[in-house]
């Protein structure tokens, strides 16, 4: 059974694997392998923090190649994809941060920074946008584009973990 009451269950361990993946498979963007790996070790009534920690450890112990795939699974912020093409989580994160209401100048800045950043690092700029304004995001973007590749890889993975925790909180507290 998908959607409805099941998708809002506060008891992840009661879902069968398919339902669990349907609900938690996008906590890490387009990367259901993370949810699948924690499924066997879920404990009754597991809460956000321990579940986030388990998922984080799956990613942290994955190969750099898989981590890179995970980073590359993210869409550009304020990118050319239409809102309809984004995952539900990405769409609401971006609209909550006002990224769908950029001025033409901001849009031009995002597009140029997205281009330079992706060329530099080989993955899109990722930042947990909750609580940030467009100007904060652009400021962080301008700073991070000058980081070394190693620093930026680590920073991006850390931001992905923050985004995942926020997504988990949203799913589990939606009841
Ligand atoms: N930060 C929060 N959500 C997203 C997203 O979907 N893509 C990118 N690049 N950064 C994000």
Backbone and ligand atoms as CSV (ligand in chain L), in Angstrom:
chain,resi,resn,atom,element,x,y,z
A,1,UNK,N,N,0.862,-1.200,0.000
A,1,UNK,CA,C,0.000,0.000,0.000
A,1,UNK,C,C,0.892,1.243,0.000
A,2,UNK,N,N,0.613,2.203,-0.886
A,2,UNK,CA,C,1.437,3.405,-0.948
A,2,UNK,C,C,0.570,4.622,-0.714
A,3,UNK,N,N,1.170,5.656,-0.124
A,3,UNK,CA,C,0.454,6.915,0.084
A,3,UNK,C,C,-0.452,6.821,1.282
A,4,UNK,N,N,-1.308,7.822,1.446
A,4,UNK,CA,C,-2.297,7.830,2.519
A,4,UNK,C,C,-1.665,7.671,3.890
A,5,UNK,N,N,-2.323,6.884,4.739
A,5,UNK,CA,C,-1.894,6.752,6.124
A,5,UNK,C,C,-0.480,6.169,6.222
A,6,UNK,N,N,-0.195,5.174,5.354
A,6,UNK,CA,C,1.118,4.537,5.432
A,6,UNK,C,C,2.222,5.561,5.254
A,7,UNK,N,N,2.072,6.485,4.258
A,7,UNK,CA,C,3.157,7.410,3.977
A,7,UNK,C,C,3.380,8.371,5.132
A,8,UNK,N,N,2.443,8.452,6.064
A,8,UNK,CA,C,2.624,9.360,7.188
A,8,UNK,C,C,2.862,8.599,8.494
A,9,UNK,N,N,3.148,7.285,8.367
A,9,UNK,CA,C,3.312,6.495,9.579
A,9,UNK,C,C,4.501,6.945,10.409
A,10,UNK,N,N,4.314,7.099,11.732
A,10,UNK,CA,C,5.450,7.410,12.594
A,10,UNK,C,C,6.245,6.155,12.938
A,11,UNK,N,N,5.859,5.006,12.391
A,11,UNK,CA,C,6.517,3.739,12.719
A,11,UNK,C,C,7.177,3.144,11.485
A,12,UNK,N,N,8.333,3.690,11.095
A,12,UNK,CA,C,8.967,3.221,9.858
A,12,UNK,C,C,9.190,1.718,9.849
A,13,UNK,N,N,9.481,1.139,11.024
A,13,UNK,CA,C,9.820,-0.293,11.073
A,13,UNK,C,C,8.615,-1.165,10.754
A,14,UNK,N,N,7.405,-0.592,10.742
A,14,UNK,CA,C,6.211,-1.395,10.424
A,14,UNK,C,C,5.939,-1.473,8.927
A,15,UNK,N,N,6.667,-0.675,8.139
A,15,UNK,CA,C,6.437,-0.690,6.690
A,15,UNK,C,C,7.188,-1.854,6.058
A,16,UNK,N,N,6.594,-2.453,5.017
A,16,UNK,CA,C,7.402,-3.441,4.305
A,16,UNK,C,C,8.400,-2.671,3.438
A,17,UNK,N,N,9.390,-3.399,2.898
A,17,UNK,CA,C,10.497,-2.711,2.232
A,17,UNK,C,C,10.027,-1.771,1.123
A,18,UNK,N,N,9.056,-2.228,0.319
A,18,UNK,CA,C,8.608,-1.377,-0.797
A,18,UNK,C,C,7.972,-0.089,-0.317
A,19,UNK,N,N,7.126,-0.201,0.722
A,19,UNK,CA,C,6.498,1.005,1.275
A,19,UNK,C,C,7.543,1.907,1.923
A,20,UNK,N,N,8.490,1.273,2.605
A,20,UNK,CA,C,9.542,2.044,3.264
A,20,UNK,C,C,10.336,2.863,2.236
A,21,UNK,N,N,10.660,2.218,1.109
A,21,UNK,CA,C,11.408,2.921,0.057
A,21,UNK,C,C,10.531,4.020,-0.555
A,22,UNK,N,N,9.231,3.724,-0.702
A,22,UNK,CA,C,8.336,4.743,-1.264
A,22,UNK,C,C,8.311,5.985,-0.370
A,23,UNK,N,N,8.382,5.794,0.936
A,23,UNK,CA,C,8.284,6.916,1.867
A,23,UNK,C,C,9.651,7.574,2.111
A,24,UNK,N,N,10.699,6.751,2.290
A,24,UNK,CA,C,11.991,7.294,2.721
A,24,UNK,C,C,13.079,7.261,1.638
A,25,UNK,N,N,12.729,6.736,0.464
A,25,UNK,CA,C,13.735,6.547,-0.588
A,25,UNK,C,C,14.326,7.827,-1.146
A,26,UNK,N,N,13.617,8.963,-0.962
A,26,UNK,CA,C,14.133,10.231,-1.503
A,26,UNK,C,C,14.676,11.155,-0.425
A,27,UNK,N,N,14.841,10.619,0.800
A,27,UNK,CA,C,15.450,11.444,1.855
A,27,UNK,C,C,16.837,11.878,1.373
A,28,UNK,N,N,17.536,10.947,0.721
A,28,UNK,CA,C,18.749,11.289,-0.025
A,28,UNK,C,C,18.339,11.309,-1.492
A,29,UNK,N,N,18.463,12.486,-2.097
A,29,UNK,CA,C,17.921,12.772,-3.428
A,29,UNK,C,C,18.208,11.658,-4.454
A,30,UNK,N,N,17.148,11.089,-5.023
A,30,UNK,CA,C,17.270,10.068,-6.069
A,30,UNK,C,C,18.229,8.944,-5.670
A,31,UNK,N,N,18.344,8.648,-4.374
A,31,UNK,CA,C,19.318,7.643,-3.919
A,31,UNK,C,C,18.688,6.671,-2.914
A,32,UNK,N,N,17.718,5.843,-3.377
A,32,UNK,CA,C,17.002,4.935,-2.471
A,32,UNK,C,C,17.905,3.887,-1.824
A,33,UNK,N,N,19.139,3.703,-2.336
A,33,UNK,CA,C,20.065,2.720,-1.744
A,33,UNK,C,C,20.376,3.063,-0.293
A,34,UNK,N,N,20.254,4.346,0.062
A,34,UNK,CA,C,20.556,4.732,1.449
A,34,UNK,C,C,19.454,4.202,2.375
A,35,UNK,N,N,18.198,4.433,2.002
A,35,UNK,CA,C,17.076,3.938,2.812
A,35,UNK,C,C,17.093,2.407,2.857
A,36,UNK,N,N,17.369,1.794,1.707
A,36,UNK,CA,C,17.354,0.337,1.636
A,36,UNK,C,C,18.373,-0.270,2.608
A,37,UNK,N,N,19.520,0.379,2.742
A,37,UNK,CA,C,20.585,-0.165,3.600
A,37,UNK,C,C,20.223,-0.100,5.090
A,38,UNK,N,N,19.385,0.875,5.501
A,38,UNK,CA,C,19.067,0.952,6.940
A,38,UNK,C,C,17.847,0.108,7.308
A,39,UNK,N,N,17.089,-0.296,6.283
A,39,UNK,CA,C,15.831,-0.997,6.550
A,39,UNK,C,C,15.993,-2.199,7.502
A,40,UNK,N,N,16.990,-3.067,7.285
A,40,UNK,CA,C,17.092,-4.257,8.156
A,40,UNK,C,C,17.392,-3.908,9.615
A,41,UNK,N,N,17.949,-2.741,9.885
A,41,UNK,CA,C,18.335,-2.456,11.276
A,41,UNK,C,C,17.394,-1.479,11.980
A,42,UNK,N,N,16.211,-1.242,11.400
A,42,UNK,CA,C,15.258,-0.340,12.069
A,42,UNK,C,C,14.747,-0.982,13.353
A,43,UNK,N,N,14.639,-0.178,14.399
A,43,UNK,CA,C,14.119,-0.700,15.672
A,43,UNK,C,C,12.729,-0.117,15.920
A,44,UNK,N,N,11.895,-0.777,16.728
A,44,UNK,CA,C,10.529,-0.307,16.943
A,44,UNK,C,C,10.484,1.135,17.445
A,45,UNK,N,N,9.625,1.934,16.803
A,45,UNK,CA,C,9.419,3.319,17.226
A,45,UNK,C,C,10.612,4.223,16.979
A,46,UNK,N,N,11.510,3.808,16.060
A,46,UNK,CA,C,12.742,4.582,15.835
A,46,UNK,C,C,12.410,6.046,15.510
A,47,UNK,N,N,13.178,6.947,16.111
A,47,UNK,CA,C,12.934,8.378,15.969
A,47,UNK,C,C,13.853,8.985,14.898
A,48,UNK,N,N,13.626,10.287,14.651
A,48,UNK,CA,C,14.375,10.952,13.580
A,48,UNK,C,C,15.886,10.873,13.796
A,49,UNK,N,N,16.361,11.242,15.012
A,49,UNK,CA,C,17.809,11.376,15.212
A,49,UNK,C,C,18.575,10.069,14.966
A,50,UNK,N,N,18.156,8.930,15.585
A,50,UNK,CA,C,18.895,7.698,15.316
A,50,UNK,C,C,18.770,7.221,13.869
A,51,UNK,N,N,17.604,7.471,13.268
A,51,UNK,CA,C,17.441,7.041,11.878
A,51,UNK,C,C,18.332,7.894,10.959
A,52,UNK,N,N,18.383,9.204,11.237
A,52,UNK,CA,C,19.247,10.095,10.454
A,52,UNK,C,C,20.699,9.663,10.607
A,53,UNK,N,N,21.063,9.259,11.822
A,53,UNK,CA,C,22.442,8.842,12.082
A,53,UNK,C,C,22.785,7.570,11.303
A,54,UNK,N,N,21.845,6.632,11.277
A,54,UNK,CA,C,22.078,5.390,10.529
A,54,UNK,C,C,22.229,5.668,9.036
A,55,UNK,N,N,21.360,6.556,8.520
A,55,UNK,CA,C,21.418,6.856,7.081
A,55,UNK,C,C,22.722,7.583,6.760
A,56,UNK,N,N,23.114,8.507,7.656
A,56,UNK,CA,C,24.360,9.249,7.473
A,56,UNK,C,C,25.539,8.284,7.383
A,57,UNK,N,N,25.529,7.276,8.246
A,57,UNK,CA,C,26.672,6.374,8.270
A,57,UNK,C,C,26.739,5.504,7.006
A,58,UNK,N,N,25.565,5.199,6.426
A,58,UNK,CA,C,25.567,4.465,5.144
A,58,UNK,C,C,26.295,5.290,4.081
A,59,UNK,N,N,25.985,6.583,4.040
A,59,UNK,CA,C,26.615,7.458,3.041
A,59,UNK,C,C,28.103,7.645,3.355
A,60,UNK,N,N,28.417,7.893,4.628
A,60,UNK,CA,C,29.807,8.186,4.989
A,60,UNK,C,C,30.736,7.003,4.728
A,61,UNK,N,N,30.186,5.787,4.790
A,61,UNK,CA,C,31.043,4.624,4.557
A,61,UNK,C,C,30.969,4.137,3.105
A,62,UNK,N,N,30.204,4.829,2.270
A,62,UNK,CA,C,30.134,4.471,0.841
A,62,UNK,C,C,31.410,4.952,0.138
A,63,UNK,N,N,31.623,4.439,-1.073
A,63,UNK,CA,C,32.808,4.845,-1.840
A,63,UNK,C,C,32.656,6.304,-2.301
A,64,UNK,N,N,33.791,6.928,-2.613
A,64,UNK,CA,C,33.743,8.303,-3.139
A,64,UNK,C,C,32.933,8.359,-4.427
A,65,UNK,N,N,32.983,7.276,-5.195
A,65,UNK,CA,C,32.248,7.230,-6.461
A,65,UNK,C,C,30.724,7.320,-6.209
A,66,UNK,N,N,30.259,6.547,-5.222
A,66,UNK,CA,C,28.824,6.587,-4.888
A,66,UNK,C,C,28.449,7.948,-4.308
A,67,UNK,N,N,29.345,8.506,-3.476
A,67,UNK,CA,C,29.068,9.837,-2.915
A,67,UNK,C,C,28.944,10.866,-4.028
A,68,UNK,N,N,29.824,10.743,-5.024
A,68,UNK,CA,C,29.771,11.678,-6.152
A,68,UNK,C,C,28.454,11.517,-6.916
A,69,UNK,N,N,28.032,10.263,-7.115
A,69,UNK,CA,C,26.732,10.022,-7.763
A,69,UNK,C,C,25.612,10.698,-6.977
A,70,UNK,N,N,25.697,10.589,-5.643
A,70,UNK,CA,C,24.679,11.201,-4.779
A,70,UNK,C,C,24.665,12.725,-4.960
A,71,UNK,N,N,25.843,13.323,-4.975
A,71,UNK,CA,C,25.899,14.782,-5.169
A,71,UNK,C,C,25.332,15.151,-6.538
A,72,UNK,N,N,25.703,14.347,-7.538
A,72,UNK,CA,C,25.255,14.646,-8.911
A,72,UNK,C,C,23.770,14.405,-9.116
A,73,UNK,N,N,23.131,13.714,-8.178
A,73,UNK,CA,C,21.685,13.456,-8.303
A,73,UNK,C,C,20.863,14.709,-7.962
A,74,UNK,N,N,21.533,15.747,-7.432
A,74,UNK,CA,C,20.796,16.968,-7.054
A,74,UNK,C,C,20.619,17.904,-8.243
A,75,UNK,N,N,19.458,18.544,-8.313
A,75,UNK,CA,C,19.262,19.538,-9.376
A,75,UNK,C,C,19.960,20.844,-8.997
A,76,UNK,N,N,20.271,21.668,-9.996
A,76,UNK,CA,C,20.796,23.004,-9.712
A,76,UNK,C,C,19.776,23.799,-8.916
A,77,UNK,N,N,20.262,24.610,-7.985
A,77,UNK,CA,C,19.358,25.538,-7.292
A,77,UNK,C,C,18.969,26.632,-8.276
A,78,UNK,N,N,17.678,26.983,-8.273
A,78,UNK,CA,C,17.160,27.989,-9.209
A,78,UNK,C,C,17.593,27.643,-10.636
A,79,UNK,N,N,17.626,26.342,-10.922
A,79,UNK,CA,C,18.136,25.882,-12.221
A,79,UNK,C,C,17.083,25.911,-13.311
A,80,UNK,N,N,17.436,25.329,-14.421
A,80,UNK,CA,C,16.554,25.407,-15.590
A,80,UNK,C,C,15.442,24.368,-15.568
A,81,UNK,N,N,15.580,23.371,-14.657
A,81,UNK,CA,C,14.489,22.395,-14.562
A,81,UNK,C,C,13.225,23.116,-14.113
A,82,UNK,N,N,12.089,22.767,-14.721
A,82,UNK,CA,C,10.850,23.391,-14.273
A,82,UNK,C,C,10.485,22.798,-12.911
A,83,UNK,N,N,9.703,23.532,-12.129
A,83,UNK,CA,C,9.324,23.059,-10.800
A,83,UNK,C,C,8.706,21.672,-10.880
A,84,UNK,N,N,7.969,21.402,-11.971
A,84,UNK,CA,C,7.276,20.122,-12.110
A,84,UNK,C,C,8.246,18.955,-12.252
A,85,UNK,N,N,9.478,19.252,-12.678
A,85,UNK,CA,C,10.441,18.161,-12.899
A,85,UNK,C,C,11.234,17.808,-11.637
A,86,UNK,N,N,11.115,18.622,-10.584
A,86,UNK,CA,C,11.889,18.388,-9.367
A,86,UNK,C,C,11.198,17.366,-8.474
A,87,UNK,N,N,11.968,16.730,-7.565
A,87,UNK,CA,C,11.315,15.895,-6.557
A,87,UNK,C,C,10.496,16.823,-5.663
A,88,UNK,N,N,9.503,16.247,-4.999
A,88,UNK,CA,C,8.629,17.057,-4.141
A,88,UNK,C,C,9.455,17.805,-3.085
A,89,UNK,N,N,10.435,17.098,-2.498
A,89,UNK,CA,C,11.265,17.724,-1.456
A,89,UNK,C,C,12.057,18.899,-2.013
A,90,UNK,N,N,12.717,18.668,-3.145
A,90,UNK,CA,C,13.539,19.732,-3.726
A,90,UNK,C,C,12.670,20.938,-4.083
A,91,UNK,N,N,11.495,20.650,-4.651
A,91,UNK,CA,C,10.600,21.741,-5.039
A,91,UNK,C,C,10.198,22.569,-3.816
A,92,UNK,N,N,9.789,21.905,-2.728
A,92,UNK,CA,C,9.332,22.696,-1.582
A,92,UNK,C,C,10.501,23.408,-0.902
A,93,UNK,N,N,11.685,22.777,-0.875
A,93,UNK,CA,C,12.845,23.469,-0.299
A,93,UNK,C,C,13.143,24.742,-1.091
A,94,UNK,N,N,13.106,24.613,-2.414
A,94,UNK,CA,C,13.454,25.761,-3.251
A,94,UNK,C,C,12.385,26.860,-3.185
A,95,UNK,N,N,11.121,26.463,-3.175
A,95,UNK,CA,C,10.087,27.501,-3.121
A,95,UNK,C,C,10.041,28.152,-1.731
A,96,UNK,N,N,10.276,27.345,-0.662
A,96,UNK,CA,C,10.299,27.929,0.685
A,96,UNK,C,C,11.401,28.982,0.812
A,97,UNK,N,N,12.520,28.758,0.110
A,97,UNK,CA,C,13.629,29.721,0.164
A,97,UNK,C,C,13.434,30.851,-0.854
A,98,UNK,N,N,12.294,30.845,-1.548
A,98,UNK,CA,C,11.986,31.923,-2.499
A,98,UNK,C,C,12.764,31.821,-3.799
A,99,UNK,N,N,13.312,30.626,-4.070
A,99,UNK,CA,C,14.140,30.503,-5.274
A,99,UNK,C,C,13.315,30.511,-6.564
A,100,UNK,N,N,11.994,30.386,-6.419
A,100,UNK,CA,C,11.116,30.478,-7.589
A,100,UNK,C,C,10.716,31.930,-7.860
A,101,UNK,N,N,11.219,32.842,-7.012
A,101,UNK,CA,C,10.839,34.244,-7.179
A,101,UNK,C,C,12.071,35.142,-7.359
A,102,UNK,N,N,13.102,34.591,-7.983
A,102,UNK,CA,C,14.325,35.360,-8.203
A,102,UNK,C,C,14.063,36.531,-9.147
A,103,UNK,N,N,14.766,37.637,-8.906
A,103,UNK,CA,C,14.743,38.727,-9.875
A,103,UNK,C,C,15.563,38.259,-11.084
A,104,UNK,N,N,15.403,38.921,-12.225
A,104,UNK,CA,C,16.204,38.519,-13.393
A,104,UNK,C,C,17.708,38.563,-13.091
A,105,UNK,N,N,18.143,39.543,-12.281
A,105,UNK,CA,C,19.574,39.641,-11.936
A,105,UNK,C,C,20.014,38.441,-11.093
A,106,UNK,N,N,19.169,38.084,-10.094
A,106,UNK,CA,C,19.511,36.933,-9.239
A,106,UNK,C,C,19.560,35.647,-10.068
A,107,UNK,N,N,18.599,35.520,-10.961
A,107,UNK,CA,C,18.551,34.325,-11.808
A,107,UNK,C,C,19.814,34.226,-12.660
A,108,UNK,N,N,20.217,35.369,-13.184
A,108,UNK,CA,C,21.443,35.397,-13.998
A,108,UNK,C,C,22.648,35.011,-13.134
A,109,UNK,N,N,22.711,35.542,-11.887
A,109,UNK,CA,C,23.816,35.211,-10.981
A,109,UNK,C,C,23.824,33.717,-10.657
A,110,UNK,N,N,22.637,33.148,-10.347
A,110,UNK,CA,C,22.558,31.717,-10.051
A,110,UNK,C,C,23.051,30.903,-11.244
A,111,UNK,N,N,22.595,31.291,-12.431
A,111,UNK,CA,C,22.953,30.491,-13.603
A,111,UNK,C,C,24.451,30.532,-13.871
A,112,UNK,N,N,25.029,31.721,-13.703
A,112,UNK,CA,C,26.471,31.851,-13.931
A,112,UNK,C,C,27.255,31.078,-12.857
A,113,UNK,N,N,26.837,31.223,-11.582
A,113,UNK,CA,C,27.527,30.503,-10.501
A,113,UNK,C,C,27.350,28.986,-10.648
A,114,UNK,N,N,26.152,28.552,-11.015
A,114,UNK,CA,C,25.926,27.114,-11.240
A,114,UNK,C,C,26.885,26.587,-12.306
A,115,UNK,N,N,27.047,27.383,-13.355
A,115,UNK,CA,C,27.921,26.965,-14.463
A,115,UNK,C,C,29.377,26.854,-13.993
A,116,UNK,N,N,29.851,27.910,-13.335
A,116,UNK,CA,C,31.247,27.941,-12.896
A,116,UNK,C,C,31.510,26.849,-11.854
A,117,UNK,N,N,30.590,26.727,-10.888
A,117,UNK,CA,C,30.757,25.769,-9.790
A,117,UNK,C,C,30.797,24.334,-10.325
A,118,UNK,N,N,29.837,24.001,-11.181
A,118,UNK,CA,C,29.754,22.626,-11.701
A,118,UNK,C,C,30.970,22.300,-12.555
A,119,UNK,N,N,31.446,23.291,-13.308
A,119,UNK,CA,C,32.634,23.076,-14.124
A,119,UNK,C,C,33.846,22.819,-13.217
A,120,UNK,N,N,33.886,23.564,-12.116
A,120,UNK,CA,C,35.007,23.478,-11.180
A,120,UNK,C,C,35.038,22.137,-10.426
A,121,UNK,N,N,33.851,21.706,-9.940
A,121,UNK,CA,C,33.821,20.572,-9.008
A,121,UNK,C,C,33.203,19.296,-9.584
A,122,UNK,N,N,32.438,19.411,-10.651
A,122,UNK,CA,C,31.835,18.218,-11.246
A,122,UNK,C,C,30.544,17.767,-10.587
A,123,UNK,N,N,30.011,18.600,-9.701
A,123,UNK,CA,C,28.688,18.334,-9.108
A,123,UNK,C,C,28.045,19.683,-8.803
A,124,UNK,N,N,26.706,19.699,-8.619
A,124,UNK,CA,C,26.030,20.985,-8.403
A,124,UNK,C,C,26.223,21.540,-6.988
A,125,UNK,N,N,26.074,22.830,-6.857
A,125,UNK,CA,C,26.142,23.501,-5.552
A,125,UNK,C,C,24.950,23.050,-4.703
A,126,UNK,N,N,25.253,22.528,-3.504
A,126,UNK,CA,C,24.193,22.014,-2.622
A,126,UNK,C,C,24.305,22.713,-1.272
A,127,UNK,N,N,23.200,23.229,-0.797
A,127,UNK,CA,C,23.194,23.891,0.510
A,127,UNK,C,C,21.820,23.657,1.135
A,128,UNK,N,N,21.795,23.362,2.436
A,128,UNK,CA,C,20.508,23.220,3.126
A,128,UNK,C,C,19.910,24.622,3.224
A,129,UNK,N,N,18.835,24.854,2.507
A,129,UNK,CA,C,18.344,26.223,2.329
A,129,UNK,C,C,17.352,26.662,3.406
A,130,UNK,N,N,16.940,25.726,4.285
A,130,UNK,CA,C,15.955,26.076,5.312
A,130,UNK,C,C,16.431,27.291,6.121
A,131,UNK,N,N,15.591,28.334,6.201
A,131,UNK,CA,C,15.926,29.518,6.997
A,131,UNK,C,C,16.821,30.519,6.284
A,132,UNK,N,N,17.240,30.184,5.041
A,132,UNK,CA,C,18.101,31.123,4.310
A,132,UNK,C,C,17.290,31.905,3.276
A,133,UNK,N,N,17.713,33.144,3.052
A,133,UNK,CA,C,17.127,33.961,1.985
A,133,UNK,C,C,17.969,33.778,0.714
A,134,UNK,N,N,17.398,34.216,-0.398
A,134,UNK,CA,C,18.137,34.105,-1.670
A,134,UNK,C,C,19.503,34.776,-1.586
A,135,UNK,N,N,19.550,35.943,-0.905
A,135,UNK,CA,C,20.819,36.675,-0.815
A,135,UNK,C,C,21.854,35.895,0.010
A,136,UNK,N,N,21.391,35.202,1.086
A,136,UNK,CA,C,22.310,34.367,1.893
A,136,UNK,C,C,22.878,33.240,1.041
A,137,UNK,N,N,21.987,32.647,0.238
A,137,UNK,CA,C,22.401,31.502,-0.578
A,137,UNK,C,C,23.435,31.947,-1.615
A,138,UNK,N,N,23.158,33.095,-2.247
A,138,UNK,CA,C,24.107,33.608,-3.249
A,138,UNK,C,C,25.444,33.955,-2.601
A,139,UNK,N,N,25.391,34.494,-1.380
A,139,UNK,CA,C,26.629,34.856,-0.678
A,139,UNK,C,C,27.461,33.592,-0.391
A,140,UNK,N,N,26.792,32.545,0.128
A,140,UNK,CA,C,27.496,31.289,0.408
A,140,UNK,C,C,28.051,30.692,-0.886
A,141,UNK,N,N,27.289,30.806,-1.955
A,141,UNK,CA,C,27.681,30.288,-3.272
A,141,UNK,C,C,28.984,30.962,-3.712
A,142,UNK,N,N,29.039,32.304,-3.589
A,142,UNK,CA,C,30.219,33.060,-4.041
A,142,UNK,C,C,31.453,32.699,-3.235
A,143,UNK,N,N,31.252,32.377,-1.951
A,143,UNK,CA,C,32.387,31.990,-1.104
A,143,UNK,C,C,32.831,30.564,-1.447
A,144,UNK,N,N,31.877,29.642,-1.502
A,144,UNK,CA,C,32.230,28.225,-1.651
A,144,UNK,C,C,32.824,27.894,-3.019
A,145,UNK,N,N,32.490,28.689,-4.025
A,145,UNK,CA,C,33.026,28.403,-5.356
A,145,UNK,C,C,34.555,28.529,-5.360
A,146,UNK,N,N,35.112,29.219,-4.350
A,146,UNK,CA,C,36.573,29.375,-4.257
A,146,UNK,C,C,37.242,28.302,-3.404
A,147,UNK,N,N,36.474,27.396,-2.820
A,147,UNK,CA,C,37.055,26.339,-1.986
A,147,UNK,C,C,37.890,25.363,-2.822
A,148,UNK,N,N,38.726,24.590,-2.121
A,148,UNK,CA,C,39.446,23.506,-2.801
A,148,UNK,C,C,38.450,22.379,-3.089
A,149,UNK,N,N,38.810,21.490,-4.002
A,149,UNK,CA,C,37.909,20.383,-4.351
A,149,UNK,C,C,37.604,19.507,-3.144
A,150,UNK,N,N,38.641,19.209,-2.338
A,150,UNK,CA,C,38.425,18.350,-1.170
A,150,UNK,C,C,37.478,18.993,-0.168
A,151,UNK,N,N,37.712,20.259,0.132
A,151,UNK,CA,C,36.855,20.973,1.081
A,151,UNK,C,C,35.423,20.994,0.579
A,152,UNK,N,N,35.269,21.260,-0.706
A,152,UNK,CA,C,33.919,21.411,-1.238
A,152,UNK,C,C,33.186,20.065,-1.297
A,153,UNK,N,N,33.920,19.004,-1.585
A,153,UNK,CA,C,33.303,17.670,-1.598
A,153,UNK,C,C,32.759,17.351,-0.196
A,154,UNK,N,N,33.595,17.581,0.823
A,154,UNK,CA,C,33.185,17.321,2.205
A,154,UNK,C,C,32.036,18.232,2.619
A,155,UNK,N,N,32.120,19.498,2.243
A,155,UNK,CA,C,31.059,20.461,2.586
A,155,UNK,C,C,29.736,20.050,1.944
A,156,UNK,N,N,29.798,19.656,0.693
A,156,UNK,CA,C,28.572,19.285,-0.031
A,156,UNK,C,C,27.917,18.062,0.617
A,157,UNK,N,N,28.742,17.058,0.990
A,157,UNK,CA,C,28.179,15.858,1.638
A,157,UNK,C,C,27.548,16.245,2.973
A,158,UNK,N,N,28.198,17.117,3.702
A,158,UNK,CA,C,27.649,17.557,4.995
A,158,UNK,C,C,26.303,18.272,4.799
A,159,UNK,N,N,26.200,19.086,3.754
A,159,UNK,CA,C,24.934,19.772,3.459
A,159,UNK,C,C,23.850,18.760,3.074
A,160,UNK,N,N,24.251,17.723,2.351
A,160,UNK,CA,C,23.292,16.677,1.964
A,160,UNK,C,C,22.749,15.991,3.223
A,161,UNK,N,N,23.629,15.758,4.210
A,161,UNK,CA,C,23.165,15.165,5.474
A,161,UNK,C,C,22.174,16.087,6.178
A,162,UNK,N,N,22.451,17.394,6.160
A,162,UNK,CA,C,21.513,18.336,6.811
A,162,UNK,C,C,20.165,18.338,6.107
A,163,UNK,N,N,20.216,18.330,4.786
A,163,UNK,CA,C,18.967,18.301,4.004
A,163,UNK,C,C,18.195,17.016,4.333
A,164,UNK,N,N,18.936,15.889,4.412
A,164,UNK,CA,C,18.294,14.592,4.684
A,164,UNK,C,C,17.614,14.607,6.050
A,165,UNK,N,N,18.279,15.180,7.053
A,165,UNK,CA,C,17.693,15.207,8.391
A,165,UNK,C,C,16.403,16.044,8.391
A,166,UNK,N,N,16.440,17.169,7.688
A,166,UNK,CA,C,15.236,18.011,7.594
A,166,UNK,C,C,14.112,17.269,6.869
A,167,UNK,N,N,14.471,16.533,5.825
A,167,UNK,CA,C,13.452,15.771,5.091
A,167,UNK,C,C,12.865,14.680,5.980
A,168,UNK,N,N,13.737,14.008,6.753
A,168,UNK,CA,C,13.252,12.965,7.671
A,168,UNK,C,C,12.306,13.552,8.705
A,169,UNK,N,N,12.695,14.698,9.269
A,169,UNK,CA,C,11.828,15.357,10.261
A,169,UNK,C,C,10.469,15.663,9.648
A,170,UNK,N,N,10.489,16.154,8.420
A,170,UNK,CA,C,9.225,16.496,7.753
A,170,UNK,C,C,8.364,15.257,7.603
A,171,UNK,N,N,8.947,14.147,7.169
A,171,UNK,CA,C,8.160,12.923,6.961
A,171,UNK,C,C,7.620,12.398,8.290
A,172,UNK,N,N,8.510,12.285,9.285
A,172,UNK,CA,C,8.121,11.626,10.532
A,172,UNK,C,C,7.195,12.509,11.378
A,173,UNK,N,N,7.388,13.822,11.315
A,173,UNK,CA,C,6.540,14.703,12.138
A,173,UNK,C,C,5.287,15.157,11.423
A,174,UNK,N,N,5.074,14.646,10.212
A,174,UNK,CA,C,3.911,15.050,9.426
A,174,UNK,C,C,2.601,14.512,10.012
A,175,UNK,N,N,2.720,13.630,11.020
A,175,UNK,CA,C,1.513,13.000,11.544
A,175,UNK,C,C,0.702,13.943,12.406
L,1,LIG,N1,N,19.376,22.330,-1.173
L,1,LIG,C1,C,18.177,21.934,-0.729
L,1,LIG,N2,N,17.554,21.245,-1.676
L,1,LIG,C2,C,18.381,21.221,-2.732
L,1,LIG,C3,C,18.273,20.672,-4.025
L,1,LIG,O1,O,17.291,20.021,-4.387
L,1,LIG,N3,N,19.335,20.875,-4.861
L,1,LIG,C4,C,20.444,21.559,-4.494
L,1,LIG,N4,N,21.422,21.726,-5.385
L,1,LIG,N5,N,20.583,22.074,-3.282
L,1,LIG,C5,C,19.536,21.899,-2.427
